[in-house]
Amino acid sequence: MEELSQISKKYRRPLEIEIKPHMLDHQFQGRAVLSAMEAVMLLADSLLEEQPVSSVMAMADGNFDKFLYLDQEPNLKSIANEIQVKKNGDIITTLITKTASPKSTITRVKEHLTVRFVQKMGPPPFPPPEKLFGLSGAAFMVDSKDLYADLVPFGPAYHNVTGKLFLSENGVVASLQSLMKDQQRSPLGSPFPLDAAFHCACAWGQRYGGFVGFPVGFASRTIFKETSPERTYITRIFPRDRAPGRFTFDIWIYDEGGVMHEAALGVRMLDISRGKIKPPTWVMAGAHDDPLKPLRDKSTALSVMELGTVSNAGETALSISEMERFKNMGDRRKTSYLGARFCCKDISRRLSGNDRTTPSSNITTTCSDNVRPCCPSTTGEKSFPCSVSHDKRFVIAVSSETAVGVDVEEIGERVMKSRRMYMKEEERTLIEKSSFEPMEGSTRVWTIKEAVAKALGIPLFSAWKKVEVKEMGKESSTIHIDHQAYKTFHCTVDNHVFTLFNTAWTA
């Protein structure tokens, strides 16, 4: 009754849906259905024709109740926007259809989609930039061609995810676009980027939830700046609540310059087929493995990130001293430097009681020399020993109670070219007698000496001479430093070797 008391008037406004060819590419179990985002656009445009002074850029309580099948048009008696104007100014709009039974005179009214256009709503709080502009975790990558071939089998007009999707337990990063160049403009912008972000969330649910989810609503949607068919956008998707057959996501969409365009929060994805549609086995394989767990278990904290997901727009995370160094770098160096800062700030927050309120720019993750990394508490009262490393794909930061060093290197020709510089003759013999191929064994030796140099704070060429690898294994190796035996530990992820060394690990 309280809700009804706030409604000042309610009426229906006829709608016309022109079924364009591209709409037939949006299907469920072989039948074309109106996409939820195009339906919301229809409701917004209809409302503005009726009440031009209304605001449609902030929405809440989106519910996608029933599909509107586009092939039922011959039996469609009427489509309408049912409008409810509340006393606080908010406007609830519902897409309804009236259909007549072919065997009787009974008319049925269906509510397909409801959304509340909020007239006074502030912007939602943004996630920390190190979370928004990068994806932590060793990601599982899905080519957009495989996405649409196996996971979201829509027709080509809705193939609006481009390149590779990066999926990890911590969410999704992907590039979006709109293939429809001549669509009618709307104050909401193009419906295709958010629709494509739903496809990415669906892929995440298939990998980490084991079911095929469809969007059934959202808690809120805010459009900061309309999206355009001519642009490429990036989506960062955060998984939130989980339950069997159900996930909730927060979806952020920004352009390549980091300008935020929209946020859809509390997006609900539901297994509406009730298990009849199942994900392919390849997307679920190894979903819950943690390839870096052996190193994570030996660290106070560890953070790894895919450099391919790091956007230089995340420079807002940098402190004044970090920014001074960053601004003089080239683009590639900027990305790796920024990724390292993201990882260190993530560790600082975790070691400060999962602090999510301190501004990222207040956390300086370089020492007083503005070169060596550190992971300070967000209060600045304590700093944890830290080491960082990156190769072309990954950036990693590790902290420990004692001096620590980490290195990551892709197994490749680079380590073979300078073997005589960093490897002793005994180490080359060790590799020849081991089960490792020369390139992989050489990569292990390289990463060991890099990690030791960082932990001891010595030049790399000094570590080449000072450190000797005595035993080499898949998960651990034994080394000598000044006749003292130590252990180092390794993980291999997609042909990249990670090595961790701590001065406390005497053998």
DRENVEX-615265 format. One record per residue (C-alpha): residue in three letters; x, y, z. Coordinates in pm, 1 decimal. Layout:
["ALA"; [X; Y; Z]]
...
//
This chain:
["MET"; [0.0; 0.0; 0.0]]
["GLU"; [289.1; 236.8; 69.5]]
["GLU"; [409.9; 200.9; -290.1]]
["LEU"; [62.2; 269.5; -428.7]]
["SER"; [21.9; 579.9; -213.6]]
["GLN"; [324.1; 734.8; -387.1]]
["ILE"; [177.7; 698.7; -737.5]]
["SER"; [0.8; 1009.1; -858.9]]
["LYS"; [-111.6; 879.7; -1198.1]]
["LYS"; [-87.9; 579.4; -1425.7]]
["TYR"; [-165.3; 550.8; -1794.5]]
["ARG"; [-68.4; 365.9; -2112.8]]
["ARG"; [95.6; 506.1; -2420.0]]
["PRO"; [88.6; 302.6; -2744.1]]
["LEU"; [425.3; 186.8; -2878.3]]
["GLU"; [532.1; 84.3; -3221.3]]
["ILE"; [818.1; -160.6; -3266.4]]
["GLU"; [970.7; -166.7; -3608.9]]
["ILE"; [1121.9; -511.1; -3639.8]]
["LYS"; [1449.2; -442.7; -3815.6]]
["PRO"; [1654.2; -723.5; -3972.7]]
["HIS"; [1928.2; -706.0; -3709.7]]
["MET"; [1678.7; -778.2; -3430.4]]
["LEU"; [1627.2; -1129.6; -3563.9]]
["ASP"; [1987.5; -1210.7; -3467.8]]
["HIS"; [1899.6; -1182.4; -3097.5]]
["GLN"; [1762.3; -1527.7; -3017.6]]
["PHE"; [1672.5; -1766.0; -2739.5]]
["GLN"; [1640.5; -2131.9; -2832.1]]
["GLY"; [1601.1; -2045.3; -3198.7]]
["ARG"; [1339.2; -1771.7; -3157.8]]
["ALA"; [1408.8; -1400.8; -3204.4]]
["VAL"; [1348.5; -1194.8; -2889.4]]
["LEU"; [1368.1; -821.1; -2832.1]]
["SER"; [1691.2; -735.0; -2652.8]]
["ALA"; [1643.5; -586.6; -2306.6]]
["MET"; [1860.8; -283.6; -2381.0]]
["GLU"; [1669.9; -201.0; -2700.4]]
["ALA"; [1347.2; -238.5; -2502.3]]
["VAL"; [1474.5; 7.8; -2239.9]]
["MET"; [1565.2; 247.9; -2519.3]]
["LEU"; [1211.4; 218.7; -2658.5]]
["LEU"; [1061.7; 298.9; -2319.3]]
["ALA"; [1292.5; 597.5; -2267.9]]
["ASP"; [1220.1; 741.4; -2612.8]]
["SER"; [846.6; 691.8; -2561.5]]
["LEU"; [859.5; 864.3; -2222.7]]
["LEU"; [1049.9; 1162.8; -2361.5]]
["GLU"; [794.6; 1206.4; -2638.7]]
["GLU"; [526.4; 1220.7; -2371.7]]
["GLN"; [722.0; 1419.8; -2111.3]]
["PRO"; [1023.8; 1594.9; -2268.1]]
["VAL"; [1138.2; 1735.7; -1933.0]]
["SER"; [1190.5; 1392.2; -1780.5]]
["SER"; [1536.8; 1255.9; -1707.0]]
["VAL"; [1617.1; 909.4; -1841.2]]
["MET"; [1988.2; 890.2; -1760.6]]
["ALA"; [1944.9; 727.3; -1418.0]]
["MET"; [1746.5; 408.1; -1371.8]]
["ALA"; [1663.5; 164.1; -1096.1]]
["ASP"; [1468.0; -155.3; -1034.5]]
["GLY"; [1506.5; -296.2; -1384.6]]
["ASN"; [1319.2; -622.9; -1429.0]]
["PHE"; [1317.7; -826.5; -1748.3]]
["ASP"; [1018.1; -1044.6; -1672.6]]
["LYS"; [923.4; -1211.4; -2000.6]]
["PHE"; [1071.9; -1233.4; -2347.3]]
["LEU"; [896.3; -1040.8; -2621.3]]
["TYR"; [916.3; -1287.4; -2909.2]]
["LEU"; [939.5; -1096.8; -3232.8]]
["ASP"; [791.5; -1376.6; -3441.5]]
["GLN"; [456.2; -1339.1; -3263.7]]
["GLU"; [381.9; -1010.2; -3441.1]]
["PRO"; [84.6; -1141.6; -3647.2]]
["ASN"; [-102.9; -1217.0; -3321.6]]
["LEU"; [2.7; -894.2; -3151.3]]
["LYS"; [-298.9; -673.2; -3079.7]]
["SER"; [-113.2; -387.7; -2913.5]]
["ILE"; [213.4; -286.8; -2749.8]]
["ALA"; [219.9; -12.0; -2489.9]]
["ASN"; [435.6; 172.8; -2244.4]]
["GLU"; [250.5; 167.5; -1913.9]]
["ILE"; [364.8; 478.5; -1727.6]]
["GLN"; [333.8; 536.1; -1355.1]]
["VAL"; [432.8; 878.6; -1224.8]]
["LYS"; [517.3; 877.5; -855.4]]
["LYS"; [480.3; 1174.3; -626.6]]
["ASN"; [857.7; 1202.2; -583.3]]
["GLY"; [889.6; 1251.3; -960.6]]
["ASP"; [1023.0; 905.7; -1044.6]]
["ILE"; [860.2; 736.4; -1340.6]]
["ILE"; [798.5; 362.7; -1364.2]]
["THR"; [766.3; 239.3; -1721.1]]
["THR"; [656.7; -108.1; -1826.7]]
["LEU"; [659.3; -263.3; -2170.5]]
["ILE"; [332.6; -455.4; -2204.5]]
["THR"; [163.7; -648.8; -2482.0]]
["LYS"; [-196.4; -750.5; -2528.3]]
["THR"; [-257.3; -1066.5; -2726.6]]
["ALA"; [-578.6; -1239.6; -2824.7]]
["SER"; [-614.9; -1615.1; -2797.6]]
["PRO"; [-672.3; -1763.7; -3144.9]]
["LYS"; [-948.4; -1988.5; -3005.6]]
["SER"; [-1139.1; -1736.3; -2792.6]]
["THR"; [-1203.7; -1369.3; -2734.3]]
["ILE"; [-987.9; -1366.0; -2420.7]]
["THR"; [-718.8; -1099.0; -2421.7]]
["ARG"; [-399.8; -1151.9; -2221.9]]
["VAL"; [-177.9; -871.9; -2092.5]]
["LYS"; [190.0; -950.1; -2041.4]]
["GLU"; [449.6; -736.1; -1865.1]]
["HIS"; [780.9; -788.7; -2041.7]]
["LEU"; [1015.6; -530.4; -1892.4]]
["THR"; [992.1; -268.7; -1619.6]]
["VAL"; [1233.4; 10.5; -1530.8]]
["ARG"; [1210.9; 309.6; -1298.8]]
["PHE"; [1359.1; 633.0; -1433.0]]
["VAL"; [1493.6; 816.2; -1130.4]]
["GLN"; [1465.9; 1193.9; -1147.4]]
["LYS"; [1706.2; 1268.7; -861.4]]
["MET"; [1994.2; 1027.0; -808.7]]
["GLY"; [2361.0; 1096.4; -745.4]]
["PRO"; [2636.4; 905.0; -925.2]]
["PRO"; [2735.5; 568.1; -778.1]]
["PRO"; [3072.3; 542.4; -598.9]]
["PHE"; [3347.0; 430.8; -835.4]]
["PRO"; [3567.4; 129.9; -752.5]]
["PRO"; [3933.7; 206.4; -677.2]]
["PRO"; [4110.0; 281.8; -1008.0]]
["GLU"; [4353.7; -7.1; -961.5]]
["LYS"; [4048.6; -236.8; -968.3]]
["LEU"; [3854.1; -53.9; -1237.9]]
["PHE"; [4137.1; -19.2; -1491.0]]
["GLY"; [4291.4; -365.3; -1461.5]]
["LEU"; [4207.0; -728.4; -1389.0]]
["SER"; [4387.7; -918.2; -1116.8]]
["GLY"; [4452.4; -1290.1; -1147.5]]
["ALA"; [4601.7; -1510.2; -1416.9]]
["ALA"; [4325.3; -1482.3; -1673.6]]
["PHE"; [4157.8; -1737.3; -1896.2]]
["MET"; [4132.8; -1579.4; -2239.3]]
["VAL"; [3843.6; -1638.2; -2479.1]]
["ASP"; [3852.5; -1517.8; -2837.8]]
["SER"; [3537.4; -1327.1; -2932.5]]
["LYS"; [3488.5; -1568.2; -3224.0]]
["ASP"; [3466.2; -1857.1; -2976.8]]
["LEU"; [3237.8; -1651.8; -2752.5]]
["TYR"; [2978.7; -1625.9; -3027.5]]
["ALA"; [3037.1; -1972.4; -3171.1]]
["ASP"; [2998.4; -2163.2; -2842.3]]
["LEU"; [2890.3; -1946.3; -2547.7]]
["VAL"; [2650.0; -1678.1; -2674.3]]
["PRO"; [2514.6; -1804.9; -3008.7]]
["PHE"; [2357.1; -1482.1; -3133.4]]
["GLY"; [2361.1; -1371.3; -3495.6]]
["PRO"; [2629.0; -1138.4; -3636.6]]
["ALA"; [2452.4; -808.5; -3558.6]]
["TYR"; [2511.5; -877.3; -3187.9]]
["HIS"; [2876.4; -984.4; -3217.6]]
["ASN"; [2985.4; -667.5; -3040.6]]
["VAL"; [3260.4; -805.6; -2818.4]]
["THR"; [3591.9; -772.1; -3000.7]]
["GLY"; [3933.9; -932.3; -2961.0]]
["LYS"; [3988.0; -1139.5; -2648.4]]
["LEU"; [3792.3; -1154.4; -2324.6]]
["PHE"; [4000.7; -1175.6; -2008.5]]
["LEU"; [3824.6; -1384.6; -1741.9]]
["SER"; [3946.9; -1444.8; -1388.7]]
["GLU"; [3779.2; -1514.1; -1055.9]]
["ASN"; [3788.6; -1136.4; -1007.9]]
["GLY"; [3579.2; -1055.1; -1313.9]]
["VAL"; [3608.1; -964.0; -1680.2]]
["VAL"; [3781.7; -709.4; -1901.4]]
["ALA"; [3683.3; -692.3; -2268.8]]
["SER"; [3653.6; -450.2; -2559.8]]
["LEU"; [3309.6; -361.6; -2694.9]]
["GLN"; [3175.2; -191.2; -3003.4]]
["SER"; [2855.8; -152.7; -3205.4]]
["LEU"; [2833.1; -302.0; -3552.0]]
["MET"; [2515.1; -104.9; -3617.9]]
["LYS"; [2633.0; 225.0; -3765.6]]
["ASP"; [2302.8; 371.9; -3880.3]]
["GLN"; [2082.5; 307.5; -3580.2]]
["GLN"; [1843.4; 572.5; -3457.4]]
["ARG"; [2008.2; 791.9; -3194.3]]
["SER"; [1873.1; 789.8; -2842.9]]
["PRO"; [1958.3; 992.4; -2530.4]]
["LEU"; [2064.8; 659.5; -2379.8]]
["GLY"; [2326.8; 612.2; -2650.3]]
["SER"; [2379.5; 284.2; -2829.1]]
["PRO"; [2216.3; -19.3; -2664.8]]
["PHE"; [2483.3; -253.0; -2799.5]]
["PRO"; [2783.2; -193.8; -2565.9]]
["LEU"; [2590.1; -286.5; -2250.0]]
["ASP"; [2420.3; -571.9; -2433.7]]
["ALA"; [2769.0; -698.4; -2527.6]]
["ALA"; [2883.0; -660.4; -2165.9]]
["PHE"; [2598.9; -897.3; -2072.7]]
["HIS"; [2755.8; -1150.1; -2311.5]]
["CYS"; [3083.6; -1118.8; -2118.9]]
["ALA"; [2904.3; -1170.7; -1787.4]]
["CYS"; [2735.1; -1476.0; -1937.2]]
["ALA"; [3075.6; -1616.4; -2035.0]]
["TRP"; [3205.7; -1556.2; -1680.5]]
["GLY"; [2905.9; -1740.6; -1534.4]]
["GLN"; [2962.5; -2034.7; -1764.9]]
["ARG"; [3326.0; -2066.5; -1661.8]]
["TYR"; [3298.4; -2004.5; -1290.0]]
["GLY"; [2937.6; -2100.1; -1222.1]]
["GLY"; [2885.8; -2384.4; -1466.4]]
["PHE"; [2558.0; -2250.9; -1605.6]]
["VAL"; [2435.1; -2032.9; -1889.8]]
["GLY"; [2291.2; -1717.6; -1737.0]]
["PHE"; [2067.5; -1456.2; -1898.3]]
["PRO"; [2017.4; -1102.5; -1765.4]]
["VAL"; [1687.7; -1071.6; -1579.7]]
["GLY"; [1725.4; -724.8; -1428.9]]
["PHE"; [1945.1; -467.1; -1258.7]]
["ALA"; [1943.1; -265.4; -936.9]]
["SER"; [2057.7; 56.7; -1102.7]]
["ARG"; [2191.9; 193.7; -1428.8]]
["THR"; [2356.9; 531.4; -1470.3]]
["ILE"; [2453.5; 684.9; -1803.3]]
["PHE"; [2728.0; 941.8; -1758.5]]
["LYS"; [2784.7; 996.5; -2129.1]]
["GLU"; [2604.6; 830.5; -2418.0]]
["THR"; [2784.9; 558.3; -2611.5]]
["SER"; [2825.6; 590.5; -2986.1]]
["PRO"; [2832.0; 332.0; -3266.2]]
["GLU"; [3157.8; 482.7; -3392.9]]
["ARG"; [3362.2; 412.7; -3079.0]]
["THR"; [3533.1; 123.7; -2903.3]]
["TYR"; [3466.8; 80.9; -2531.7]]
["ILE"; [3605.3; -129.3; -2250.7]]
["THR"; [3397.7; -307.9; -1991.2]]
["ARG"; [3513.2; -403.4; -1642.6]]
["ILE"; [3277.5; -651.4; -1481.4]]
["PHE"; [3284.5; -736.3; -1110.1]]
["PRO"; [3110.4; -1051.4; -983.2]]
["ARG"; [2918.8; -985.8; -664.3]]
["ASP"; [2665.3; -1222.5; -507.1]]
["ARG"; [2660.2; -1590.3; -601.3]]
["ALA"; [2397.1; -1857.3; -557.6]]
["PRO"; [2320.8; -2180.9; -744.5]]
["GLY"; [2198.5; -2084.8; -1091.0]]
["ARG"; [2228.3; -1713.3; -1016.9]]
["PHE"; [2497.4; -1443.2; -1022.5]]
["THR"; [2496.6; -1069.9; -965.0]]
["PHE"; [2742.4; -837.4; -1138.7]]
["ASP"; [2846.9; -473.6; -1143.2]]
["ILE"; [2926.3; -359.0; -1497.5]]
["TRP"; [3126.3; -46.8; -1582.6]]
["ILE"; [3181.8; 78.7; -1936.3]]
["TYR"; [3441.9; 341.1; -2026.4]]
["ASP"; [3609.1; 456.8; -2345.5]]
["GLU"; [3971.9; 405.4; -2444.1]]
["GLY"; [4064.2; 735.7; -2279.4]]
["GLY"; [3916.5; 620.5; -1948.0]]
["VAL"; [3606.2; 843.6; -1966.4]]
["MET"; [3322.6; 663.5; -1789.7]]
["HIS"; [3009.0; 618.9; -1999.5]]
["GLU"; [2780.8; 399.6; -1794.1]]
["ALA"; [2745.6; 173.6; -1494.8]]
["ALA"; [2491.5; -104.5; -1451.9]]
["LEU"; [2504.0; -226.1; -1093.0]]
["GLY"; [2341.2; -529.7; -940.8]]
["VAL"; [2285.1; -695.1; -1279.1]]
["ARG"; [2113.1; -1027.1; -1216.4]]
["MET"; [2197.6; -1327.0; -1434.7]]
["LEU"; [1973.6; -1632.4; -1401.2]]
["ASP"; [1975.9; -1982.1; -1546.9]]
["ILE"; [1635.2; -1943.0; -1709.8]]
["SER"; [1671.7; -2271.2; -1899.5]]
["ARG"; [1697.8; -2451.2; -1562.6]]
["GLY"; [1998.5; -2647.1; -1671.8]]
["LYS"; [1872.3; -2747.0; -2016.5]]
["ILE"; [2136.9; -2528.9; -2182.2]]
["LYS"; [2482.9; -2622.3; -2057.6]]
["PRO"; [2824.0; -2459.9; -2104.8]]
["PRO"; [3081.6; -2639.9; -2319.7]]
["THR"; [3337.8; -2833.1; -2119.1]]
["TRP"; [3632.7; -2634.5; -2256.7]]
["VAL"; [3522.4; -2310.7; -2091.1]]
["MET"; [3488.3; -2475.0; -1748.4]]
["ALA"; [3815.4; -2670.1; -1754.1]]
["GLY"; [4048.5; -2561.7; -1472.6]]
["ALA"; [3821.9; -2274.8; -1372.3]]
["HIS"; [3886.0; -2310.1; -1000.1]]
["ASP"; [4255.3; -2396.1; -1016.3]]
["ASP"; [4500.7; -2143.3; -875.7]]
["PRO"; [4824.6; -2194.7; -1069.5]]
["LEU"; [5011.1; -1958.1; -835.6]]
["LYS"; [4888.2; -2115.2; -511.9]]
["PRO"; [5231.7; -2260.0; -415.8]]
["LEU"; [5382.4; -1909.8; -428.4]]
["ARG"; [5075.6; -1747.8; -272.7]]
["ASP"; [5098.6; -1986.3; 24.4]]
["LYS"; [5462.0; -1884.8; 80.6]]
["SER"; [5392.0; -1509.4; 73.7]]
["THR"; [5232.6; -1269.3; 315.1]]
["ALA"; [5039.0; -1141.4; 12.6]]
["LEU"; [5063.9; -1185.8; -362.8]]
["SER"; [4894.6; -992.9; -642.6]]
["VAL"; [4919.3; -1072.0; -1013.7]]
["MET"; [4761.0; -886.2; -1303.2]]
["GLU"; [4724.7; -925.5; -1678.8]]
["LEU"; [4906.0; -635.3; -1847.4]]
["GLY"; [4665.7; -665.2; -2140.1]]
["THR"; [4387.9; -539.4; -1911.3]]
["VAL"; [4576.3; -240.7; -1767.7]]
["SER"; [4454.9; 94.9; -1897.7]]
["ASN"; [4676.4; 400.0; -1866.2]]
["ALA"; [4360.4; 585.9; -1768.7]]
["GLY"; [4426.7; 433.3; -1426.9]]
["GLU"; [4696.5; 694.2; -1368.1]]
["THR"; [4449.0; 853.8; -1127.9]]
["ALA"; [4561.3; 583.3; -883.7]]
["LEU"; [4912.2; 728.6; -866.6]]
["SER"; [5047.4; 940.4; -586.1]]
["ILE"; [5233.3; 1264.6; -661.2]]
["SER"; [5577.4; 1101.4; -653.1]]
["GLU"; [5459.9; 804.8; -859.9]]
["MET"; [5308.4; 1038.2; -1118.1]]
["GLU"; [5635.8; 1231.4; -1148.6]]
["ARG"; [5810.1; 916.8; -1263.8]]
["PHE"; [5519.0; 790.1; -1472.6]]
["LYS"; [5475.2; 1098.5; -1689.3]]
["ASN"; [5825.0; 1068.6; -1838.4]]
["MET"; [5782.8; 707.6; -1952.7]]
["GLY"; [5693.6; 565.3; -2291.8]]
["ASP"; [5355.4; 399.4; -2338.3]]
["ARG"; [5476.6; 40.4; -2291.6]]
["ARG"; [5677.9; 125.2; -1981.8]]
["LYS"; [5383.4; 321.8; -1845.3]]
["THR"; [5162.1; 14.3; -1866.5]]
["SER"; [5402.0; -213.3; -1677.9]]
["TYR"; [5478.8; 55.7; -1418.4]]
["LEU"; [5109.7; 122.1; -1365.5]]
["GLY"; [5034.0; -250.3; -1337.7]]
["ALA"; [5304.4; -287.0; -1071.9]]
["ARG"; [5159.9; 5.0; -875.8]]
["PHE"; [4811.6; -151.1; -904.2]]
["CYS"; [4940.1; -478.9; -758.3]]
["CYS"; [5127.5; -306.3; -475.3]]
["LYS"; [4826.5; -92.0; -383.1]]
["ASP"; [4609.1; -403.3; -382.5]]
["ILE"; [4848.8; -566.7; -136.0]]
["SER"; [4864.6; -252.0; 77.5]]
["ARG"; [4486.6; -248.2; 107.9]]
["ARG"; [4469.3; -618.1; 194.3]]
["LEU"; [4740.0; -588.3; 459.5]]
["SER"; [4553.4; -290.3; 604.8]]
["GLY"; [4239.1; -484.4; 687.6]]
["ASN"; [4099.5; -477.0; 330.2]]
["ASP"; [4082.4; -97.9; 339.6]]
["ARG"; [3873.8; 20.6; 43.6]]
["THR"; [3820.3; 380.4; 155.1]]
["THR"; [4168.3; 532.8; 141.7]]
["PRO"; [4214.9; 711.2; -193.5]]
["SER"; [4457.0; 523.0; -415.9]]
["SER"; [4659.1; 839.1; -474.8]]
["ASN"; [4729.4; 853.2; -99.5]]
["ILE"; [4912.0; 519.4; -114.8]]
["THR"; [5269.7; 557.6; -238.7]]
["THR"; [5415.5; 221.9; -340.2]]
["THR"; [5771.5; 333.7; -410.1]]
["CYS"; [6045.3; 392.5; -154.3]]
["SER"; [6206.0; 729.4; -88.9]]
["ASP"; [6435.0; 676.6; -389.6]]
["ASN"; [6116.1; 662.9; -603.7]]
["VAL"; [6246.6; 340.9; -763.3]]
["ARG"; [6231.5; 45.0; -523.3]]
["PRO"; [5878.4; -86.4; -461.8]]
["CYS"; [5708.2; -106.1; -125.6]]
["CYS"; [5369.8; -202.0; 13.7]]
["PRO"; [5288.2; 43.7; 292.5]]
["SER"; [4991.4; 19.5; 521.8]]
["THR"; [4725.6; 267.2; 413.9]]
["THR"; [4786.5; 461.2; 735.8]]
["GLY"; [5157.4; 490.3; 652.5]]
["GLU"; [5255.6; 342.1; 988.8]]
["LYS"; [5423.6; 30.9; 848.0]]
["SER"; [5581.3; -83.8; 522.6]]
["PHE"; [5605.4; -446.9; 417.3]]
["PRO"; [5904.4; -591.6; 225.5]]
["CYS"; [5796.8; -616.2; -136.6]]
["SER"; [5918.3; -719.9; -481.1]]
["VAL"; [5767.2; -672.8; -827.4]]
["SER"; [5832.2; -814.4; -1172.8]]
["HIS"; [5675.7; -815.0; -1516.2]]
["ASP"; [5715.9; -969.1; -1858.1]]
["LYS"; [5510.0; -903.8; -2171.7]]
["ARG"; [5194.2; -1058.0; -2024.7]]
["PHE"; [5203.4; -1056.8; -1644.3]]
["VAL"; [5292.2; -819.2; -1364.4]]
["ILE"; [5330.5; -956.5; -1012.4]]
["ALA"; [5393.9; -811.5; -666.8]]
["VAL"; [5479.0; -1014.0; -357.1]]
["SER"; [5521.2; -907.5; 3.3]]
["SER"; [5667.9; -1095.3; 298.4]]
["GLU"; [5782.6; -1039.5; 653.5]]
["THR"; [6145.2; -1079.6; 539.2]]
["ALA"; [6336.0; -972.0; 229.0]]
["VAL"; [6174.6; -1122.0; -79.7]]
["GLY"; [6236.7; -1128.8; -453.7]]
["VAL"; [6011.2; -1237.0; -739.6]]
["ASP"; [6060.6; -1271.2; -1112.8]]
["VAL"; [5846.0; -1373.7; -1408.8]]
["GLU"; [5979.8; -1455.3; -1752.4]]
["GLU"; [5825.8; -1611.5; -2060.7]]
["ILE"; [6008.5; -1919.7; -2182.2]]
["GLY"; [6168.2; -1803.2; -2506.9]]
["GLU"; [6480.4; -1737.1; -2706.8]]
["ARG"; [6577.5; -1427.1; -2508.4]]
["VAL"; [6727.1; -1624.1; -2221.1]]
["MET"; [6931.5; -1839.1; -2459.6]]
["LYS"; [7121.0; -1555.2; -2623.4]]
["SER"; [7309.9; -1445.5; -2311.8]]
["ARG"; [7351.9; -1776.3; -2128.3]]
["ARG"; [7730.0; -1740.5; -2096.8]]
["MET"; [7684.5; -1407.7; -1921.0]]
["TYR"; [7451.4; -1516.6; -1639.4]]
["MET"; [7508.5; -1893.9; -1620.6]]
["LYS"; [7806.3; -2085.8; -1485.2]]
["GLU"; [7941.4; -2389.6; -1668.9]]
["GLU"; [7817.5; -2614.0; -1385.2]]
["GLU"; [7465.8; -2473.5; -1430.1]]
["ARG"; [7470.5; -2542.8; -1804.5]]
["THR"; [7576.2; -2900.2; -1726.5]]
["LEU"; [7294.3; -2922.3; -1468.0]]
["ILE"; [7039.2; -2828.0; -1733.7]]
["GLU"; [7178.8; -3079.6; -1982.8]]
["LYS"; [7137.1; -3359.7; -1726.4]]
["SER"; [6791.7; -3245.0; -1615.1]]
["SER"; [6449.8; -3328.1; -1760.6]]
["PHE"; [6406.9; -2967.1; -1872.4]]
["GLU"; [6442.6; -2851.5; -2229.0]]
["PRO"; [6738.1; -2608.1; -2255.5]]
["MET"; [6511.6; -2306.6; -2298.7]]
["GLU"; [6292.6; -2387.1; -1995.8]]
["GLY"; [6591.6; -2474.9; -1776.8]]
["SER"; [6768.8; -2155.2; -1875.2]]
["THR"; [6457.9; -1954.5; -1794.1]]
["ARG"; [6451.7; -2104.6; -1445.3]]
["VAL"; [6815.0; -2009.0; -1384.1]]
["TRP"; [6750.5; -1657.3; -1514.4]]
["THR"; [6446.7; -1603.6; -1290.5]]
["ILE"; [6627.8; -1744.0; -985.6]]
["LYS"; [6910.2; -1493.4; -1018.5]]
["GLU"; [6671.8; -1205.6; -1090.1]]
["ALA"; [6467.6; -1290.4; -777.9]]
["VAL"; [6779.1; -1318.6; -559.9]]
["ALA"; [6915.4; -984.9; -685.3]]
["LYS"; [6589.0; -813.9; -585.5]]
["ALA"; [6575.1; -977.7; -242.1]]
["LEU"; [6937.1; -892.5; -160.3]]
["GLY"; [6923.2; -546.3; -317.7]]
["ILE"; [7228.6; -610.4; -535.3]]
["PRO"; [7290.7; -546.3; -907.2]]
["LEU"; [7182.0; -826.4; -1137.4]]
["PHE"; [7534.4; -889.8; -1267.9]]
["SER"; [7646.6; -944.9; -906.5]]
["ALA"; [7378.4; -1210.7; -861.3]]
["TRP"; [7500.5; -1382.6; -1179.3]]
["LYS"; [7834.5; -1441.9; -1007.6]]
["LYS"; [7719.1; -1473.1; -646.9]]
["VAL"; [7441.3; -1730.0; -697.5]]
["GLU"; [7489.7; -2088.7; -813.7]]
["VAL"; [7199.2; -2320.6; -889.3]]
["LYS"; [7276.7; -2663.7; -745.8]]
["GLU"; [6951.0; -2855.0; -794.3]]
["MET"; [6664.3; -2768.9; -1025.8]]
["GLY"; [6306.3; -2894.0; -997.2]]
["LYS"; [5965.8; -2817.0; -1137.8]]
["GLU"; [5836.6; -2662.8; -813.4]]
["SER"; [6156.2; -2578.7; -623.8]]
["SER"; [6530.9; -2546.5; -669.3]]
["THR"; [6831.7; -2538.5; -437.0]]
["ILE"; [7087.6; -2260.2; -472.0]]
["HIS"; [7408.2; -2154.6; -296.7]]
["ILE"; [7484.4; -1794.8; -202.2]]
["ASP"; [7828.2; -1754.0; -44.7]]
["HIS"; [7829.4; -2127.2; 39.8]]
["GLN"; [7491.8; -2104.5; 217.5]]
["ALA"; [7213.1; -2323.0; 74.7]]
["TYR"; [6870.0; -2172.4; 7.6]]
["LYS"; [6545.9; -2286.2; -154.3]]
["THR"; [6362.0; -2106.9; -433.8]]
["PHE"; [6010.9; -2191.9; -554.5]]
["HIS"; [5856.1; -2191.6; -900.6]]
["CYS"; [5521.8; -2199.5; -1079.8]]
["THR"; [5462.8; -2218.8; -1453.7]]
["VAL"; [5156.4; -2051.3; -1606.4]]
["ASP"; [5097.1; -2071.7; -1981.2]]
["ASN"; [5469.6; -2093.8; -2063.2]]
["HIS"; [5566.0; -1820.7; -1813.1]]
["VAL"; [5795.0; -1912.9; -1522.5]]
["PHE"; [5737.8; -1741.1; -1185.9]]
["THR"; [6015.9; -1772.8; -926.2]]
["LEU"; [6004.6; -1662.2; -563.4]]
["PHE"; [6299.4; -1627.7; -323.8]]
["ASN"; [6304.6; -1529.4; 41.6]]
["THR"; [6616.7; -1477.2; 250.1]]
["ALA"; [6458.8; -1683.9; 528.9]]
["TRP"; [6438.9; -1999.7; 317.0]]
["THR"; [6767.6; -2164.8; 407.4]]
["ALA"; [6799.2; -2525.6; 296.4]]
//
